[in-house]
């Protein structure tokens, strides 16, 4: 059996992630799910039709799912699951403002993933990230080394891009570091910032 990845949530982040994973040709199958009926199937059709143009062979499958678990059978035996499902922030909201709604969504997704892909590695993207990652680990009862959140690299990439744009230098020449939770308490560390190996402070 080939390698399989599932991306839960077909919003901007989820659909982009599914396409990029397919383009890398490291999985045989990418499953994109969403609760909006027909949306993941339509996106999968569009992505599959781009395979000959973009030069990748990975098959993308769309699956409409429900909170009760319908549709999750298409995700069965996934090696990796990326959870992007949840409400996005609106202007003026902090990531923590989403905890009440997104906790229910992530818990339901995690329980369905545990049922259909008990050996998967889970990468959580839903906000508030640190709390949703911990919740996914508890809901699945997976070992902690198989449930992780994706943000540290994202926050560092954002900081790196900010410095490169402010200084007018190539982004590849900038190295930065951010610490802490993905949210308002995140701390960029200017003292660890370098451009072509030269410290900024």
N, C-alpha and C positions, 0 to 999 in steps of 0.2 A: 504494500500500500504506500502511496506517495505522501509527501508532507502536505499538511493542510493547516490553514490559518483562518480563523473567523474574526470578522470585525463587526461588533455589535453597535449599531447606530449609523444610519446612512445620511447624517447631516454633512456639513462641509468637511469637518475634520475626518469623520469616518469614511466618507466616500473617497477623499483624497488619499487617506491611508491605504484603503483597499487597492486603489489603482497603483500607487507606488510599490506596494508589496508585490503586486502582479508583475509590474515592469522589471523588478529585480530578478525574476525567474528563479527564486529560491524555494518557492512552494509550487506544488502541482495544482493546488486548488485554493482559491480564496472565496470564502463565503461572506457575503455582506447581508446583514439583517437589519430590519427596522420594523416598528409597529405600524407605520403608515402603509396601508395596503397598496401593493404594486410598486412602491417607490424603489425598493432594493432590486426588484426584478428589472425595472426599466433602466436603472443605472448600470446593472450588470450587463444588460444587452448592449448598451452604448459602449461600455468598456471592452467587451469581447469583440465588438466590431472594429475597435482600434488596434487589435493585436497585430494585424498584418502591416499596419502603418508604423506602429511603435516597435515592432520586432520582439514581442514576447509571446510565450506559449501558455502561460498560466491560465487555467480556466477560472472564470469568475462566475459564481452562482449567487443569485439574489434570493432571499427568503423572507417573506413577511412572517413575523412572529407575534405572539400575544403574551401578555403578562402571565397567563395561565400555562404557558409552555408550548402552545401549538407552533409548529414550524421549526422548533429547535432540533428536530431530528436531522435536518440538513446540516447542522453543525457538528454532528456526532463524530467522535474520534479526532477532533482538532488537536494539533500539537501545540498551537499558540492561539490565545483568544485576546483580542484587543477590545476593551470596553470603552466606548466613547459615548454611550447612551446617557441621556439626561437633559434637563433643561439648560439652555445657555444663559449666561448673564445678560441682563438688560442694563442700559445706562444707569449709573449710580449704584449698582448692586456690587457687593463684595462676593467673592466665591462662597463665603460662609453663609450668605443669604440663601444659597441653593440647597443647604444640607437636608432640610425637611423633605423636600420633594425628591431630590436625587438619591437619598438613602433608600427609599422604597424601590426606586427603579433599579439601582445597582444591586440591591439584595436579591430582587427577583431574577435579574440576569445571572448573577453568580450562582444561584441555586439551580437554574436550568443548565448552566454550563457544567456544574459539578455532576449533574445527572447524566449528561450526554458525552462529556469529555473529561472523565475523572483523572486523566494523566496530563492534562494541559498545563501550560505555563500561562498565567494571566498577566496582562499589562493593562493597568487602569489609567484612563485619561480623564474620566468624568470628574467634575469639580463638586465640592472642595476635595482636591486630589488626595491629600494624605488621609483624610477621614474615610473617603470612599475606598481607598486601597485597603485600609485596615478592615473595613466592613466586608469587602469582597473576600478577604482571607478568612474571616470569622464565618461568613455564610457558606463558603465552600469547605471549610475545615482542611484546606490544602496546607502543606508545609509552607512556612513563611518564605522559603527561597523560591517558591513557584508563583508568588503573587507580588507584583511590584507596580509602582506608580511611575509614570513617565512625565517628568517635569524639570528635574535638575538640569538636564541637557538643554531643554527648551529655554529655561530662564537664562542660562549661561549664553546660549546662542543669541537671545534678544539683547543681552547686555553687550556682547561682542559686536553685534551689528550697530548698536547705538554708538559705541566708541568709534568704530570705523567711520561711520557717517559724520560724526562730529569732527573728527580729525582729518577726514578726507583721505584715508589710507585704505589699501585693500583689506577686506575682511579677513583674508587668510593670514595677514601679518599680525592680527590681534589675538591675544590670549587673555581670557578673563575668568573670574570665578564668582559664583553666587552660592549662598548658603541658606539653609532654613526651609521652611514650609513654602509650598507653591501658593503664594497669596500675599496679603498685605504685610506679613511678617518676614518675607524673604529679604535677604541682605546681600546686595552686591558688594564685593570686596575690592575697592579701587587699589589697595596696596598690593594686590596680586595681579594687577593688570599690566601687561607688557605689549609693546609694539615692536616687532622685529627683535624681540628679546630684551628690549630696553624698558625698564620699569617706568611707569608714569608718575610714581610718587616716591 
